[in-house]
Amino acid sequence: MNRAMIHVDMDAFYAAVEQRDHPAYKGQPVIVGADPRGGKGRGVVAASSYEARAFGVHSAMPISRAYRLCPRAIFLPVRMSRYTEVSERVFVVLRRYTDLVEPLSIDEAFLDVTGSTRLFGEPAEIGRRIKREIWGEEGLSASIGVAPNRFVAKIASDLDKPDGFVLVRPEDIETFLADLSVSYLWGAGEKTAAILQGLGIQTIGQLARWPVEELSRRFGKSGTHLHQLSRGIDEHPVIPEAMAKSIGAETTFSVDTAEPKQIRQTLLSLAERVSSRLRREGYAGHTITLKLRYADFTTLTRSLTLPEPVAFTEEIHSAVLSLLQKIPWRGRNIRLLGIAVSKLTDKASPGQVPLFPANPRGEKAAQAVDEIRRRFGEAGITRASLLARRSRKEVR
């Protein structure tokens, strides 16, 4: 039986949320990131609306260059708590159709709807229903690709943005891929693509016609992998969040920073997010991993395995700070920080606080915080030390 995969990709998500929340911004070029004026233009673009993209603005571009390209744009700060809130509601829509939902980021996911067709109809109909419900409930557009595997579904969702919908049937896969650039292939980075082009291989169809033995000789295992993708073969399953081997969170700074206080506060905020999710899903974990990416995109990770599983902010934050001391970060601009907890243990039923006799007061405090956030949202309560990271409007 052919599998049925859907790739959902929200269109210009951060910028679209801002335009939805502020109707006056609709139809205007919106750039989410640092303010480029008043000497504050050191950051990068976190997201840009399609109106801004028409001027050549794109994510990760220096904010100063974005300002030169589109000086009349509306520049807005990153409101990650707001985007997370909206994202959670979008994922509620996705999970109406299957439990096999694999989040790739806050605004992107794979769905395996192979077993959902008896309830909801053909895969294409499921994809269209998802689009309609996201628009109807959130006023946001999503681009969707429907195909027999993840690789083809991902390309399909990319080809008709924004508000796109592309269906690729099993018998059409090779034709669909044939004229696309080899740069679409997973694992074909700039160096590999340059080598392929040097061999006269410009398109996926041309690569598919090369003998796999020759590609394996030149690229090793990667050659076999590329050849399979060129023929539209991808056997990777969708790995749902509930089966994930780790729970984590990360953030990209709107402005690269080397400020120790900001770095420590950010790690505390991430530890808070991870611990809250651990408790909500009834897990604790033995291994803590810190991820750090410098401004030059060099990425480092450090891990620590604890004798007892942890699920509280203070325990995770303490472990992460000890890991931070093992990385030469002082004086270097940092672009991204992330925390993950793995080697998970099912310590309680979902929605309950795991009971650790060693810290009963901490359990009660965490349970109270979780209940407040359940009733009033993430902004309902926060640590005093993190207030400075939130806008005045959010604090009010």
BALUMLO-88661 format. One record per residue: residue in one letter; x, y, z of N, C-alpha, C in turn. Coordinates in steps of 0.05 Angstrom, whole numbers, plus 5000, padded with zeros to 4 digits. Example, Ala and Ser with C-alpha at 12.3 -4.5 7.8 and 13.67 -1.06 7.14 Angstrom:
2
A526448865156524649105156526449345156;S525749555142527349795143525850015157;
This chain:
396
M501749765000500050005000501750255000;N501150444983502650694982502150855008;R504250965018503851145042502851415032;A501651565051500651835045501752025065;M503452205055504852395072503952685065;I503852845085503153135081505353295094;H506353505080508153695092506653965094;V506354065118505054315123507154525131;D507154755116509054965121507555235122;M507455355146506055605149507655825133;D506155995120507356205102508256435119;A510956495117512056735130510956765158;F511156555174509556525198509656765218;Y512056845226512257065246510957315234;A511657385210510657625197507657605193;A506657365186503857325181502257365208;V503357265230502057305255501857605262;E503957745257503958035262501858175245;Q501658105220499758225202496858155211;R496457905220493857825230493157975256;D495058005274494558145299494258445296;H495458555275495358845270494258885242;P491658905238490458935212491659155195;A492659375207493759595192496259505177;Y497459285185499959195172499359015148;K496858935143496258765121496958905095;G498258755077499058865051501559035052;Q502659065076505059225080507459045083;P509859145075512358985080512958985109;V512958755121513458715150516058555153;I517858655170520358515176520558475206;V520758225214520958155243523958115249;G524858275269527658255277528458505292;A530958575292531858815306530959065291;D530859285306530259545294532859655282;P532759705255535259795242535960085246;R534160235259534560525262535660585290;G536660815293537660905320540060745329;G541760645311544160505318543660225329;K541260105322540659845333540759625311;G541859695289541759515266543859295264;R544459155286546558955285545358675281;G542758645283541558375283541058275255;V539458065253538757945228535757935226;V534757875202531857845197531057575207;A529057575225527957315234525857215215;A524257405204522257325184521457575169;S520357535145519457765129516957685114;S515157875111512657815096513357805066;Y511457695051511857675022512157945009;E510858145020511158415010513958515013;A515258445035518058515039519958345022;R519258095018520857925001521058014972;A518958164964518958264937521258464933;F522358574955524658764953527258614957;G527258354959529658204962530358134991;V528658195010529158145038528557845043;H530257725060529857445067530957395095;S530057165106530957095133533957065135;A535057135158537957125164539557345151;M538257515135539657745123540257945145;P542658075145543158295164540958505163;I540058585186537758775187538459035173;S540959115174541859365161541459345131;R542059115120541659075091538759075084;A537058945101534258945097533059225096;Y534159395114533259675115533959825089;R536359775079537159905054535459815031;L534659555030533059455009530159545011;C529159575036526359645039526059835063;P526860085060526860275083524060335093;R521960295076519260355085517960125099;A519359905103518259675116517559735146;I515659575156514959595185516759395199;F518559495216520459315231519259265259;L519059005266517758935291519658745306;P519558745333521158565349519958285348;V521658085354520757805355519057775380;R516657655377514857595400514557295401;M516657155411516556865409514356735425;S513656855448511456735463508856745448;R508356955433505956975416505956765394;Y508256745380508456555358508056265368;T509156205392508855945403505955885409;E504556085420501756055426500055985401;V500556135380499156085355499855815343;S502455745344503355495334502055255348;E501655275374500355055388497555015378;R496155225372493455195362493455075333;V495355155317495655035290496054735293;F497754655311498354365314495954215325;V494154345339491654215347490054145322;V490054315302488654255277489854005264;L492553995262493853775249493253505263;R493153515289492753265304489853165303;R488053325291485353225287485252995267;Y487252985250487252805227489052555230;T490952575248492752345253494452395278;D495152185291497052205314499952215304;L500352145278503052145267503752415256;V504352595274505152875268507952915278;E509752985260512553035267513253335263;P513353485285514053775283516953795274;L517453965254520254035246521154295258;S519154465264519754725276517054835286;I517055085295514655205305512555235283;D513255235258511355285236511455085214;E512354845220512754645198512454365210;A511154185195510853905205510353715182;F511053465187510253235170507953095183;L506052995166503852825176503852575159;D503452345172502952095159499952045161;V498452065139495552035140494651775126;T496551585123495951335110493551195123;G493451195149491351065163488851235168;S488851475157486651665163484651685141;T485151545119483451595095480651485098;R480251275114477551165118475751355132;L476951505150475451705166475051965151;F477152055137477152335127477352355097;G477452135083477552155054480452135043;E480752185017483252165004485352365016;P487952295013490052475025489752765015;A489052804990488753074980486553224994;E484353085000482053205014482853275042;I484453105055485453165082487153415081;G488953435062490653675059488953925056;R486953915039485254155034483654225059;R482754025074481254075099483054215119;I485554125121487454245140487854545132;K488254595106488554875097486155045105;R483854945100481355095106481055145136;E481654945152481254985181483355175193;I485855155184487855345194487055635186;W486155665162485255935153482756025169;G480855845171478355915184478755975214;E480555835227480855865256482956065264;E485056095247487256275254487656505235;G486256495211486656715192489456715180;L490756475179493456455169493556245146;S495256295126495456115104497755915108;A497355675098499455475098499755365070;S502255295064502755155039503054855045;I501854695028501654405034502554245010;G504154035016504953844996503853565004;V502653424985501653154991503052964971;A504252754982505752564966506052304980;P507152094967507551834980509851825000;N511552035001513752025021514452315029;R516052325051516752585063518252765043;F520252655030521952815012520352954991;V518652804977517052924955515053114966;A513853054989511853235001513053495009;K515553495019516953735026517453915002;I518453794980518853954956516254064946;A514153904946511553984936510554234951;S510854244977509854474992511454724986;D513954694977515654924972515155054945;L513954904926513954994898511755194892;D509755224909507455394902506855584924;K508855674939508355864962507856144951;P506356314966504856244990502156124983;D500856015004498155905002497955694981;G500055534979500255334958499055064966;F498354904945497454634949498354474925;V500054274930501154114907500753814915;L499453664898499153384901500853234881;V502453044891504152874874503352584878;R502152464857501352184858503752004854;P503551754863505851564860506851544832;E505051524813505951494785507151744772;D506951964786507952224775510552314788;I511652164807513852254822516252314805;E517152134788519552174772519252414753;T516852444741516352674724516452934739;F515252924763515153164781517953254788;L519853064793522553134802524453204778;A523853094755525853084733527153354727;D525653574726526853824717527654004740;L527453914765528254074788531254064791;S532354284802535254294807536154094828;V538553994825539653794845539853924872;S539754184874539854314900537454254918;Y535354144906533054064922533553804938;L535553654930536053394943537053434971;W535953284990536953285017539753175017;G541653315029544353225030546053345008;A544853484989546353604967546953904975;G548953944992549654214999551154354976;E552154584982553454744961555754594948;K557454454964559754314953558954084936;T557053924946556153694931554753784905;A553053984907551654084884553654194863;A555854324872557854424854559254194839;I559853974854561153744842559253614821;L556753584828554853464810554653634784;Q554453894788554254074765556754064748;G559054024761561553984746561553734729;L559953534737559653294721557553314700;G556353564698554253604679551453524689;I551253484715548753404727547453654739;Q545553764725544154004734541453944747;T540153734738537453684747537253414761;I535153374776534753124789534352894769;G532952954747532552754726535152654715;Q537052844710539752764700541152584720;L540952644745542252484766541052204766;A538452184763537051924764538051744742;R539051854720539951684698542851594701;W544251694721547051604726547051334739;P548951164733549150904747549750944777;V548250804793548550834822551350754831;E552550564816555350474823557350704820;E556950864799558751084794558451294815;L555951354823555451554844556551454871;S556351194876557451084902560451104902;R561651054878564551074877565551354882;R564051554873564951834876564151954903;F561851874914560752004938560451814962;G561051554958560651364980557751314985;K557051285011554151235018552351465009;S553451705009551851935000550951904971;G552551774955551851734927549451564924;T549251344940546951174939544451324949;H544851474970542651634982541551834961;L543351974948542552174928541152044904;H542051814896540851674874538051584881;Q537651484905534951404914533051644914;L533951864925532252104925531552194897;S533552184879533052274852530852114838;R530351864848528251704837525751714854;G525751904874523451944891523051724912;I525251594920525051384940525951494967;D524151484986524751575013523051415032;E524351235047522951055065522751155094;H523751395099523751495127520851525137;P520351425161517651465172517351735185;V514851815189514252045206514451955235;I516052105250516552035278514952225295;P512652145307510952335321512352435346;E511452665355512552795379512352615403;A510152465406509852285429511952075430;M513252015407515351805406518151925406;A518252185408520852315407522652225430;K525152205425527052115446528052345462;S527152585456528052805472525953025471;I525953205490524253435491526053675494;G525753875477527554105477526254355468;A527854565470527054835460529554985453;E529255165433531555335426530555605417;T532355795416531556065407533956185392;T533256335371535256485356534956785364;F537156905373537057185381536557365357;S534957565361534457755339536957915334;V538657945355541258075352543357895366;D545357815351547457645363548557775388;T549057615409549857735434552157585447;A553757735462555857615479555457695508;E553157805514552557905541551957675560;P553557635581553157405599550357395612;K549457625621546857635634544557545615;Q544657645590542557565571542757275565;I545157165563545456885557544356715579;R544956785604544056625627540956645629;Q539856885625536956915626535556755604;T536756745581535656595559535656295565;L537856205577537955925585535855855606;L535456045625533356005645530655985632;S530056165613527556165599527155895584;L529255805571529055555556528655315575;A530055325598529655105618526855105628;E525655345631522855365640520955235619;R521455295594519755185573519954885571;V522454775573522854485571521654345595;S522054455619521054325643518054325643;S516754545634513854555633512754335614;R514054305592513154105573513653815583;L515853775597516353515609514153435628;R513453625646511453565666508653525652;R508153695632505553675619505153405606;E507353295595507153035581507952805599;G508552855624509052645643511752505641;Y513752665634516452555631518452685650;A520652545654523052655666525352535649;G527752665650529952565634532552565648;H534252385639536952345651539052525638;T538852575612541052705597540152995589;I541853185596541453465589543453545568;T542453665546544253745524543954055520;L546254185518546354475512547354505483;K545854665467546654725440547255015438;L549455085426550355365423551355415395;R550355625382551255685355552355975355;Y554856005346556156265344555056425320;A555756675320554856845298555856755271;D558056605270559056505244557856235237;F555756155252554255905248555655655257;T558055675269559255445282557455355305;T556855105306555054995327556454795344;L556054825370557254645390555054525407;T555354275416553554155435555154015457;R554054025482555253895505553053755520;S553553515530551453365544552453265571;L550553225589551053135616548852935624;T549652695633547752495641547652485672;L545352515683544952535712544052255723;P544752195748544051935759541051905763;E539652135769536752125772535352295751;P533052215742531652375722530652635733;V530552845717529753115726527553215708;A525853395720523653525705523153805714;F524753915732524254185743526254385731;T525354625729526954835717529654865730;E529754875757532254925771534254705766;E533354455764535154235759536254245731;I534554305712535554325684537354565680;H536654785692538255035689540954995702;S541054875725543654825738545454655721;A544354445710545954265693546954415668;V545254575656546054725632548254925638;L548055055661550155255668552855115671;S552854865682555354725685556454645657;L554654585638555554525611556554775597;L555455005603556255255591559155315597;Q560055235621562855285629564855115613;K563854915599565554745583565854845554;I564555075548564655185521565955455522;P567855515504569255775503567455985490;W565556085506563556265494564056555501;R565556615523565756895532567157065511;G565957295505567057475486566357415457;R564857205453564157135425561157175422;N560357285400557457325395556057055390;I553757025403552256785401549656845386;R549056665368546656695351544256535362;L544856295371542656115379543455955404;L541455905421541755735445539455535445;G540155285454538055085456538654895479;I536454775490536654585511534954345503;A535954105508534353865504534753675527;V532653525534532753325555532053055541;S533752855545533352595532533652375552;K533652125542533551885559531151915578;L528851945566526352015581525251775596;T524051835618522751635635519951725640;D518051545637515251605642514751605672;K514651845683514451865712511651925722;A509851985704507152055713505252045689;S502752045694500752065672500952345660;P500452375634500552635622498752835637;G499853075641498353285655498853295685;Q500353095696500953095724503853165728;V504553275752507253335759508553075769;P510852995758512152755768512752795798;L512452585813512752605842515552515850;F517252705858519952645867520052715897;P520152505915520052555943522152745953;A524352765939526652925949525953225948;N523853305934523353595931520353645931;P518953585953515953625953515153905949;R516554105961515854385958516054475929;G518254375916518554445887516354325870;E515454085877513253965863510654135865;K510054215889507654375893507754645879;A510154775880510455025865510154985835;A511354775825511154715796508354655788;Q506954505805504154445799502454695798;A502954875817501355125818501955295793;V504455315785505255465760503855335736;D503955075734502754935711499754995709;E498454995733495555035733494855325724;I496455525734496055795726496355825695;R498455705685498955725656496755575640;R495755365651493655215637491155395635;R490655545656488155715656488555985642;F490956095644491256375634493356405612;G494556175603496556185582499356225594;E501356215575504156235584504756495597;A503356715590503956975601502657005629;G501156805638499856835664501656855687;I503956745686505956755708508756715696;T510656865707513456835699515256895722;R517756825719519756885740520457185739;A520857295762521557585763524157635748;S526057445748528557495734528257495704;L525957405694525557395665523757625655;L522757795674520958005665522258195645;A524858245649526258435631526258335602;R525858075598525957965571523258005556;R521158085571518558115559517958405554;S516258455535515458735528513658845550;R513459105552511759235571508859145568;K507959125543505259035538504758765549;E506658575545506358295555506258295586;V507858465598507958465628505358565638;R504158775626501558875635499458665632;
